[in-house]
Amino acid sequence: MNSLRIGFTLLVGLLGGVATAADPFDKIAEDVNTRTVKLFGAGGFRGVTNFGTGILISPDGHILTIASQMLDTSELVVHLYDGRRMKAVVLGQEPELDIALLKIKLDGKKLDEPTGLDLACFDLDAAAKRELAKPGDWVLSFANQFEIAMRDEPVSVQRGVVAACIKLTGRRGIFDFAYTGQVYVVDAITNNPGAGGGALTDRRGQLLAVVGRELRNSLTETWINYAVPVNARVDIKDGDKTTSVSIPEFVAAAKKGEYKTRPKAIAATGPGGYHGLVFVPNVLERTPPYIEEWEPNSPAAKAGFLPGDLIGFLDGEPIGSIKAFQDAIKKTRPGMVLRVEVRRGDGLQTIELRLEDYPKPTVPKK
């Protein structure tokens, strides 16, 4: 472990946030670490991390984590506790649960073939049957926050108490957060960059919840440290049909390749700010948001976009179509600065777009 990571660990340890070798939970921490993985994928730009955390839930290498932009890559990499470095693929995502299922893929083996890895893992079904933790219960959080761990380095460990079990009301940038179910609010600073997808356990190391991403409480405008219980369930609307889905049900279907991911709905609440982007003709229901040009002297003209750029993320949230971008912009206002990730060639570029008031229409001279 390099000096920067050692310094960070000692600092947090002095603050009481990370378990030390003398802590009575050290053996539990060692055991949970074998069931936790470090993830590396898309991102690496300001405000968009390319690292995260996952939880092993099968000996064959199935991994539970949060749904994030980091998974939008064909080069997703997993570091196991013993230092082995392996590739992984996404089997399914559910934005309304903010959950994704991955699987380790070995060279020479098909995805539906057993890997033969025989990894230590959590029993998700057993964890989902346990009673919810209660306010005042001690918990441990395990995560690769701040990219503190690579290869065989252990993930960070924090001790805390369940402060509340409430319905989540959150926001990321201009977006309301998709998941609105029950969460544990923890009195430790658990939701740091890279921590999303980590494990929240009880004092015996039994899995309770999945650590969430960085998120602001939309009611109090304060950052919230939370985790999603593994028995969480949400009602998902698909047209006129409403389906109730739990995390174990999502995992079971995704393992079989039978889970249909539903796109996250983005509500429109206002006219929004002016950007000046001009897209390719919107001829399909989900025409990708390719940029064709921009209006002269507009915010887009000043920001550095190029013709052919494909918008992928807006303030960290995926944008899959021109309509999705337009609906998202309706939630903005002049003066806001949006972080736009575009795919340009084989890479991602981050562009800051400062919205303005709509220009006044020109009155033709008589």
C-alpha positions in Angstrom: 0.0 0.0 0.0 1.5 3.4 -1.0 2.2 6.2 1.5 -0.9 8.2 0.3 -3.2 5.4 1.2 -1.5 4.6 4.5 -1.8 8.3 5.4 -5.5 8.3 4.6 -6.1 5.1 6.6 -4.3 6.5 9.6 -6.2 9.8 9.4 -9.6 8.1 9.3 -8.5 5.6 12.0 -7.7 8.5 14.3 -11.1 10.0 13.6 -12.7 6.7 14.7 -14.0 5.8 11.2 -11.9 2.8 10.2 -11.4 -0.4 12.2 -7.8 -1.1 13.4 -6.1 -4.4 14.1 -6.9 -3.9 17.8 -10.6 -3.5 17.1 -12.8 -6.5 18.2 -14.3 -6.5 14.7 -11.0 -7.2 12.9 -11.7 -10.9 12.2 -15.2 -10.0 10.9 -13.6 -7.3 8.7 -11.2 -9.9 7.2 -14.1 -12.3 6.5 -16.3 -9.7 4.9 -13.4 -8.4 2.8 -13.2 -11.8 1.1 -16.9 -11.3 0.0 -16.3 -7.8 -1.3 -14.8 -6.7 -4.7 -13.2 -3.6 -6.1 -14.7 -2.5 -9.4 -13.2 -0.3 -12.2 -14.9 0.9 -15.3 -16.1 4.0 -17.2 -15.4 7.5 -15.9 -12.3 9.0 -14.5 -13.4 12.6 -15.2 -14.0 15.4 -12.7 -17.0 14.4 -10.7 -17.4 11.0 -12.4 -15.5 8.2 -10.7 -14.3 5.1 -12.6 -14.1 3.0 -9.5 -16.6 1.4 -7.1 -17.5 -1.5 -4.9 -19.4 -4.8 -5.3 -20.7 -7.6 -3.1 -20.2 -11.3 -4.1 -23.5 -13.2 -3.8 -22.6 -16.5 -5.5 -19.6 -18.8 -5.5 -19.7 -18.5 -9.3 -18.9 -14.8 -9.3 -22.2 -13.0 -9.3 -21.8 -9.4 -8.0 -24.4 -7.0 -6.6 -23.6 -3.3 -6.9 -25.4 0.0 -7.7 -26.5 1.0 -11.1 -24.1 3.7 -12.2 -22.3 5.2 -15.3 -19.2 3.2 -14.3 -20.8 0.1 -15.7 -21.2 1.6 -19.2 -18.1 0.0 -20.6 -17.0 -3.3 -22.2 -13.8 -3.3 -20.1 -15.3 -3.7 -16.6 -12.7 -5.0 -14.3 -13.0 -6.8 -10.9 -10.2 -7.0 -8.3 -10.8 -9.9 -5.8 -9.6 -9.8 -2.2 -6.6 -12.0 -3.0 -5.3 -9.8 -5.8 -6.7 -11.6 -8.8 -7.9 -9.3 -11.6 -10.8 -10.4 -13.7 -13.3 -9.1 -16.3 -17.0 -8.8 -15.6 -20.1 -8.1 -17.6 -23.5 -6.6 -16.6 -26.4 -9.1 -16.5 -29.0 -6.5 -15.7 -29.9 -3.2 -14.1 -32.9 -1.8 -12.4 -32.8 2.0 -12.0 -35.9 2.1 -9.7 -34.0 -0.1 -7.2 -30.6 1.5 -8.1 -29.2 -2.0 -8.4 -27.2 -3.9 -10.9 -26.1 -7.5 -11.2 -22.7 -8.4 -12.7 -20.9 -11.7 -13.3 -17.2 -12.5 -13.6 -16.3 -13.7 -17.1 -13.4 -16.0 -17.6 -11.5 -16.2 -20.9 -12.6 -19.3 -22.9 -15.9 -19.7 -21.0 -19.3 -18.6 -22.1 -21.2 -16.4 -19.8 -23.8 -19.0 -18.9 -21.1 -21.6 -18.1 -20.0 -22.2 -14.5 -16.7 -20.4 -13.7 -15.6 -22.9 -11.1 -14.2 -20.1 -8.9 -15.9 -21.2 -5.7 -15.7 -17.8 -4.1 -16.7 -16.8 -0.6 -20.0 -14.9 -0.8 -23.0 -13.6 1.0 -26.3 -15.6 0.9 -28.7 -12.9 -0.5 -31.9 -14.9 0.0 -31.0 -15.6 3.7 -30.1 -11.9 4.2 -33.4 -10.8 2.7 -35.3 -12.9 5.2 -33.8 -11.3 8.3 -35.6 -8.6 10.2 -34.8 -5.0 9.4 -32.2 -3.4 11.5 -33.5 -0.9 14.0 -32.4 2.6 14.9 -29.6 2.3 17.4 -28.2 -0.9 16.0 -24.5 -1.0 15.4 -23.4 -1.6 11.8 -20.2 -1.9 9.7 -19.7 -0.4 6.2 -17.3 -2.0 3.8 -16.4 -0.1 0.6 -13.7 1.0 -1.9 -14.3 4.7 -1.1 -11.7 7.1 -2.6 -10.1 4.1 -4.4 -8.3 3.2 -1.2 -7.9 -0.4 -2.4 -6.6 -2.2 -5.4 -5.7 -5.9 -6.0 -5.2 -7.6 -2.6 -5.5 -4.4 -0.5 -8.6 -4.5 1.9 -11.5 -2.2 1.4 -12.2 0.4 4.1 -14.2 -0.4 7.2 -16.4 2.1 9.1 -18.4 1.6 12.2 -21.7 3.4 12.7 -25.2 3.3 14.1 -28.5 3.1 12.2 -29.9 6.6 12.8 -33.2 6.0 11.1 -35.1 3.7 8.7 -37.0 6.0 6.3 -38.3 6.5 2.8 -35.6 8.0 0.6 -36.1 11.5 -0.9 -33.0 12.4 -2.9 -31.6 14.3 -5.8 -28.5 14.1 -8.0 -27.9 17.4 -9.8 -31.2 18.3 -11.6 -32.7 14.9 -11.2 -34.9 13.4 -8.6 -33.5 10.1 -7.5 -35.2 7.0 -9.0 -35.2 4.9 -5.8 -37.7 6.1 -3.2 -38.0 3.0 -1.0 -36.8 2.3 2.5 -33.2 3.0 3.4 -31.0 2.9 6.5 -29.7 6.3 7.4 -26.3 5.8 9.0 -24.4 8.2 11.4 -21.1 7.6 9.6 -19.8 9.2 6.4 -20.3 6.1 4.3 -21.4 7.5 0.9 -18.2 8.8 -0.5 -16.9 8.5 -4.1 -16.5 4.8 -4.9 -18.4 3.6 -1.9 -21.6 2.8 -3.9 -22.2 -0.9 -4.0 -20.4 -1.7 -0.8 -21.8 -3.9 2.0 -23.5 -2.7 5.2 -23.5 -5.5 7.8 -24.4 -6.1 11.4 -21.7 -6.5 14.0 -21.5 -10.2 13.2 -20.7 -9.5 9.5 -24.2 -10.5 8.3 -25.3 -8.6 5.2 -28.0 -6.0 5.8 -27.9 -3.6 2.9 -26.1 -2.2 -0.1 -24.3 1.2 0.4 -25.8 3.8 -1.9 -24.1 6.5 -4.0 -23.4 10.1 -3.1 -26.8 11.8 -2.8 -28.4 15.0 -1.6 -31.6 15.0 0.4 -34.0 17.0 -1.7 -36.1 18.0 1.4 -33.2 19.4 3.5 -30.6 20.0 0.7 -28.0 18.1 2.8 -25.9 15.1 1.9 -27.3 11.8 3.2 -25.4 8.7 4.1 -27.7 5.7 3.4 -27.9 2.1 2.4 -30.6 0.1 0.6 -31.8 -3.0 2.6 -31.4 -6.2 0.7 -35.1 -7.0 1.1 -36.1 -3.7 -0.5 -39.1 -3.8 -2.8 -40.4 -1.1 -5.2 -43.5 -0.8 -7.5 -42.4 -0.2 -11.1 -44.8 1.3 -13.7 -44.4 0.0 -17.2 -47.2 1.7 -19.2 -50.5 0.8 -17.6 -48.9 -2.1 -15.7 -47.4 -1.9 -12.2 -45.0 -4.7 -11.1 -43.6 -5.2 -7.6 -39.9 -6.2 -7.6 -37.5 -6.9 -4.8 -33.7 -7.1 -5.0 -33.7 -11.0 -4.7 -36.3 -11.3 -7.4 -34.4 -8.9 -9.7 -31.2 -11.0 -9.1 -32.9 -14.3 -9.8 -34.4 -13.0 -13.1 -31.1 -11.3 -14.2 -29.1 -14.5 -13.6 -31.3 -16.2 -16.1 -31.2 -13.3 -18.6 -34.9 -12.8 -18.2 -35.0 -9.4 -16.6 -36.2 -6.5 -18.7 -34.6 -3.2 -17.6 -37.1 -0.4 -17.6 -35.8 3.1 -18.4 -35.9 5.6 -15.6 -38.7 8.2 -16.1 -37.6 11.8 -16.0 -40.4 14.2 -15.0 -40.7 17.6 -16.7 -41.4 20.5 -14.3 -40.7 23.7 -16.3 -39.4 25.3 -19.5 -35.8 25.1 -18.4 -32.7 27.0 -19.4 -31.4 27.8 -22.9 -28.6 25.6 -24.3 -28.6 26.1 -28.1 -27.8 22.5 -29.0 -29.2 21.2 -32.3 -29.6 17.4 -32.5 -29.9 15.0 -35.5 -33.5 14.6 -36.7 -35.7 13.0 -34.0 -37.3 10.3 -36.2 -37.5 7.5 -33.7 -39.1 7.2 -30.2 -35.6 6.7 -28.8 -33.3 8.6 -31.3 -29.8 8.8 -29.7 -28.9 12.3 -28.7 -26.2 12.9 -31.4 -25.3 16.6 -31.7 -25.5 18.0 -35.3 -24.7 21.6 -34.6 -25.4 24.5 -32.3 -27.0 27.9 -32.6 -24.6 30.9 -33.0 -23.5 32.6 -29.7 -25.4 30.1 -27.7 -24.1 28.4 -24.5 -23.4 25.3 -26.5 -21.3 27.3 -29.0 -19.2 28.5 -26.1 -18.9 25.1 -24.3 -16.8 23.1 -26.8 -19.1 20.5 -28.3 -18.3 19.0 -31.6 -20.6 17.7 -34.4 -21.1 14.0 -33.9 -20.8 14.1 -30.1 -23.2 11.6 -28.4 -24.5 12.8 -25.1 -24.3 9.9 -22.6 -24.7 11.4 -19.2 -26.2 14.6 -17.8 -25.1 15.4 -14.2 -24.1 11.8 -13.8 -27.4 10.4 -15.0 -27.6 8.3 -18.2 -29.4 10.0 -21.2 -30.6 7.5 -23.8 -32.5 9.6 -26.3 -33.1 13.1 -27.5 -36.5 13.1 -25.7 -34.8 12.2 -22.4 -32.4 15.1 -22.8 -35.2 17.5 -23.6 -37.3 16.3 -20.6 -34.3 16.7 -18.3 -33.6 20.2 -19.6 -37.2 21.2 -18.6 -36.1 20.8 -15.0 -33.3 23.3 -15.3 -33.2 27.1 -15.0 -30.9 29.8 -16.5 -27.6 30.1 -14.7 -27.3 26.4 -13.9 -24.0 24.7 -14.9 -24.6 21.1 -16.2 -21.9 18.5 -16.4 -22.4 16.8 -19.8 -20.5 13.6 -20.6 -20.3 13.0 -24.4 -18.8 10.0 -26.3 -16.3 11.3 -28.8 -14.6 8.7 -30.8 -13.6 5.9 -28.5 -13.5 8.0 -25.3 -15.6 10.1 -23.0 -15.3 13.9 -22.7 -16.8 16.0 -19.9 -18.1 19.4 -20.9 -19.6 22.1 -18.6 -22.6 23.8 -20.1 -23.8 27.0 -18.5 -27.5 27.6 -19.3 -28.7 31.1 -20.1 -32.0 32.9 -20.6 -33.7 32.2 -23.9 -32.8 34.9 -26.4 -35.5 37.4 -27.2 -37.1 36.9 -30.7 -35.8 39.2 -33.3 -38.4 41.7 -34.6 -38.0 42.1 -38.3 -37.5 45.7 -39.6 -40.4 47.1 -41.6 
